Amino acid sequence: MIVDITTPAWTEETLGATQSRFTITPLFPGYGPTVGNAIRRVLLSSLPGASLVSVQFEGATHEFSTLPGVKEDVVELTLNLKALRLQLHSDGPVELSLSKKGPSMVTAADFKKSDQVDIKNPDLAIATLDKDGSLSLTVQAERGRGYQTVEQRSSLGGGSTPLGTIALDALYSPVTHVEMQIEDTRVGQMTNYDKLALIVTTDGTTAPKEAFQQAMDILTEQFESIRAQSKGEASAPVLREAAAGPRMVPDETVIQEAGLTPKIAKILETGGFITVGAVRDAAEEAVLALEGLTERNKQEIRLLRGQREGLPTNAKRLVSNADRES
């Protein structure tokens, strides 16, 4: 007798402001580890976020320096700064500066305010200054995906680091921890089906549910591309870094041919946006308010809209498989 493969459903249990438990059940026997490991891998390695990528201290030329009146040396200061969690409202790099005199404790709240950055942990301790101490520094933050070392960013076209600037390994991922639990569950007379639970913790820049949905989108696109090729169809577009800048899409291009993921194209068409020009001419709020768009979908739309205004060369873009292989 052929046993049908069940279709699972998922639920969310909120455990805190930055933590949720996602339960997926029932899964066909043995599918728990397969599905769970795939989701966990994407959550930890593939979600977009923001991170500091470099820091420059006034009065320090290298990372092994010390600053007068500052308790911590530059290595300790750098480690403290790497714990800064922030949310960027810009596709390009953003600079933040800080300047303070002692005696005092320097925290992330002391950075000069910027409408392009939200600091999610303003209480983060950075330095301790005595009465004669002072600290002035400038950091650069940018958007990225997963985790990248300084060497990896350099190989992707990140350029050389100016003299006196300390380059940092970047942890972009908004997900800080994923715990996986699998137990048996009953389906009819069968008791060996899998019940998968994923406890997802984020850094506060992205809600756990949003992170979970982004991971689902990424996995769906990967499998959809494979499925389409197996059926001889045009495969779905994929994301990659574009060192030479985004591929321009003319205003007169119809949405279905703009290189967007099928889900986004369908939502835009349903909302009355037939051409790329219509998306660019409309108010951003009106476009992003369309029902069904995730934050990742909205970033794709912002990228498409911004091409006419000029985007930074390190922005992500959509390319077809044919373009990727050429």
C-alpha positions, 0 to 999 in steps of 0.5 A: 500500500502506498502511503500518502505524504502528508502536507504539514502546517506551521504555527508560531508561539511567541516566547519573547520580543526577539524569540519564537517557537515555530512548530511544523507538523506532521512531517513524513517520517524522517523529514524532520531533520531534512526540513529542519536542517535546511531551514536552520542553515538558511536562517543562520547563513542567508538572511540579509541584515546590517553590520559594521564593516570598518572603524577609525579611531582618532589618535590610533593608527592600528588595532594594537594601539592604546588611547590616553584616558581610555580604559580599554585598548583598541582591540577591546573597543573593536570587539565591543563595537562588533556587538552593535546591532543596527537596522539600515534604511539605505542600500548604500554604506552609512557612516556614524560618528561618536565623540565624547569626553570623560569621565563617563561611560561611552555607550551606543546611544552616544552615536550621532543620530541619523535618519538612515540608522536605527541602533537596536542596543543603545545600552551597549557599553563601548568604552570607559573614560577617565577624567582626562580621557576622550574618544572620537571614532567613525564607523561604517555600516552596510547591508549584507547577507550572512557572515563575511570576513574582511578577505571575502568582502575584498574578493567581492570588490570591497576595495582597499582599506584606507590608512588608519581604518580598521576593517572588521569581519561582518555578521549581517545575519539578524538571527543569533540562534536557532534550536531544533527539536524533533519528536514523534507525532501521530497521524491516524494509526501511524505514530512515527511521523515527525513534529519539528520545532525551531526556536528562533532568536534574533537580534531585534532588527528583524522579528522572528516571524519575518526571519522565518518567512524570509527563510521560507522564501529563499528555500522556495526559490531554490527548489522552484528553480530546480523544479522549473529546469527539470520541467524544461521551463525558464528557471526563476531569477536568483540573487547575487552580488553585482560588482559592476552595479545593477542591471538597468530595466527600462521603464517600458518593460512589463512586470513579468519580464523585469527579472522579479521573482514570480510572486512579486510580479504577480502581486504587482500586477494584481495591484495594477502595476503593469510596467516597471515605469508604473512602479517607479512613478507611484509613491513608494508607500502605495507600492509597498503597502500591497498585500502579501509582500515580505520585507525581502520582497520590498527590498527587491522592489526598492532596488527596481525603483531606485535604478532610475535614481542611481544605486550604489555599486555594491547593491544586490540585483536580480539576474536570470540564470542565462545572465549568471552563466554568461 
